Amino acid sequence: MPSKSASGNLLSARESVLLAFEPHEWELLVRLPARIMIAATSAEPDSDRRTVAEGLAGINAIAAGASSHSDLVRATVASIYAEADPDPPTAEQFRDRAAGITEVLVSCRAAALVLDSRATRDDAATYRTWVESIAEKVCGAAKSGGVLGVGGVTHSAAEQKFLADLADALRNK
């Protein structure tokens, strides 16, 4: 059932979700998917071609959240695409991989606290699953290793470590 604002008007699902969070908390949740995408791209040094493939997979995974059953995830995607973001999601890597990934994992722990205190259990779980799927799709978009496209692995050891660290951070372990 839609909520009513102080003036008695019905609120959209997105507006209702926004009311549950402080502005800085909402900004954290909205910016986190793109930052996770860049961290996943940075987990393993790649060629430009592989970085672009990973970035495109990440952008598609972010957009896929628009069809989520979760109001929180749909509102997050709507906010990502509604902003005139000077730094939209792109295919890139951190210059300092270790520092960038560490910063994202710290942000994930902060987001986990916000989700646990402000979101419904279902929305929190769906948001976590969604951002983990973004990282999974990025890490799996291009094989690592191999020669001339033959052989290689879908997830390198560094990517597997990042995915495990991400899961732990999102659950505040």
Secondary structure, 3 states (H helix, E strand, C coil): CCCECCCCCECCHHHHHHHCCCHHHHHHHHHHHHHHHHHHHHCCCCCHHHHHHHHHHHHHHHHHHHHCCCHHHHHHHHHHHHCCCCCCCCCCCCCCHHHHHHHHHHHHHHHHHHHHHHCCHHHHHHHHHHHHHHHHHHHCCCCECCECCECCECCCHHHHHHHHHHHHHHCCC
